[in-house]
Amino acid sequence: MDVLSEVLSICRAEGGVSARFALAAPWGLRSDGVSGALIRMARGAPYWMHVQGTQPVLVNPGDLVMVPLGAPHSIVSALGAPEETFSRLIAQHAVGPRYETPLVFSHGGGGELTDMFSAHVWFAHYCRHTVFRILPPYIHIREQDLSIITCLATTMQLLIIETLDRRAGWRLSASRMGELLLVNILRDHL
């Protein structure tokens, strides 16, 4: 019996949108929390992530991070770096409705670059209030520990491309890719 498939078969994504941030050290971003799951992968320089109620963790290039319930958190180039709020940068750089338009921006001081890919995916009520509630505040899967990292990195990049290009059917495509990422992240986490 494939219990994970049975549980997640009703965890449908209701939508998804992506973002790409070019972050040049020193930089720091703070989120007061969002509705939905956040999935991030970066290339370039490592960064620190601090989810409210946990200890800061170093995230290396190629690692995959998921914040299942969108908990308040910060990401910084170095511990102690000044933090800017995501909400201010979103207001400054958004070119359409917040949850329907991909976000692309550059931020920081001009030093070492972290190229951040982020997906914000909304899952069905059942999934958020049952499955996600039993997960830790964040899931961090290191690149070397992820059995199918190349496939997931490709899926993440396709999700970014789909939402940036906004071709016909992009919303459904982004939702399904969000579900695929969820299944594989939870499989490796569990």
N, C-alpha and C positions, 0 to 999 in steps of 0.2 A: 504494500500500500504506500502510495506517495502522499504523505500527509501534507507536505509543504504545498504541493499543487492543489490539493483539496482546499486548504485554508486560503490560499491566495487566489483561487479561481473567482472569488467574489470581491477581490480587492482590485476594483477597476479604477483606472485613472480617469478623472473627469476633465483634465486639461493639463497643459504644461507650457512653460515658456522658458527660454534660456537667456543667459547673459555671458558675455566675455569681457573680462577686465584685464587690462595691461597695467600691472602694478609695479612701480619702480621704487625700490627702497630709498629712504624709509617710508613705510606706509602702514596704515591701520584702518580697519573698517569695523563698525559695530552695528549689529542688528538688534532691535528690540523684540524680535521674534516675528514670525510670519505664519499664516495659515497654510499648511501644506508641508511637504517634505522638500528638503534641499539636498541636492547631490552635487558634489564638487570634485573636480580633478584639475591638477595644475601641472604645468611644465615650467622649466627654468629653476629659479631659486626656491628653496623650501620656505615654509611659513609656519607660524604658530596659530593654533586654534584654541579658543577657550570658550567652552559651552557653559552657561550658567550652572553652578552647582558641581562643577568638575574641575580637575586640574588642567592647566594648559598642556597641549600635546603638540609635538613637532610633526608636521605633515611634510613628507618628502615628495619631490616631483614624481608623478605617476601613481601616487597613492589615491585611493578613492575614499571619500568621506560622505556619509549621509547623516543628516540631522532629521530623523523621521517626523518629528512634530514641529519642526521649525523653531525650536527653542531659542531664546535670546543667546547671542554668542558674539564673539569678536574674532577676527582674523588679522594678524599683524606680521610684518616682516621680521620684527624682533620684539621680544618681551619689553614692555615699557614704551613702545612707539606710540606717538599720539594717534588717537582714533577719530575718524570722521564717521558720521552716521550714514548708513546706506540710504536712509530716507532722503537726506539732503542731496546726495549724489543722484539718486533716482529722479528727484524733482528737477535737478539741473540737466540731466542727460536724456530723460525719457522723451520719445518722439510720438507717443500715442498712448492709448489706455494702458495703465500699469500692468495688468495681468494678461494683456493680449499682445504686447509688443516686446520683442527682444531688446535687451539693454546692452549697449557696448560703450565702454568708456576707459580712459586712461587716468591714473591717479598716482600720486606719490612724488618722491623727491628727485628722481632722475638716476638712481643707482641701479643695483642689480635687479633684473626683471623677473617677475612671476607672472606667467600667462595663465590666468584662471578661467576655467570653464565651469559654469554653474547652471544647474537645471532646477527649476521650481515646479514641482508636480503636485497637483491636487488629487487626492484619492477619495474614494467613496467614504461616506460616514461610517459604515461598518468597519472598514479597514483602519481608519483613524482612531476609532474608539474601542477597538478590541485588539487587533494585531499590533498596531503601533504603540499602544499603551504599555505593552509588556516588553518593549525594546528599551535598550539604554538610551540616554539622551542623544548620543551620537554613536555611529559605527565607523570605525577607522580600519580600512583594509589596506595593508601595505602592499606596494606593487609586487614585491617578491613573494608574498603570501597568496596573491590572487591567482587562482588557477587559470582563469581565462581573461587576463588583463588586456591582451591585445584586442579581443572581441569587444570587451566592455569599453575600452578607449575609443574604438571605432564607433560603437553605438552612441557614446557620448558626443563624439564629433558630428555624427549624422544628426543627432538631436539639435545641436547648435546650428548646423547648416539649415535644417528644415525650418527652424523658427526665424533665422535671419533672412532666409529667402522668401518665406511666407507664400510659397506656391500653393495652388489649390490643394486642399486636403491636409494642410500642414498641422492644423490643430489635432486631428485624429492621429496622424502619424507621430506627432510629439507625445501624445498620450500613450500610445502603444509602446513607444521606445522607453518612456518612463516606467511602464509596467515591466518591460524586459530588464531594465536596470535593477528595479526593485527585486525581482525574483533572483537574479544572480548575486546581488549584494547580500540578501538574506541567506541564500544557500551557502555562500562562503562564510558568512558570519556565524551561522548555526553549526 
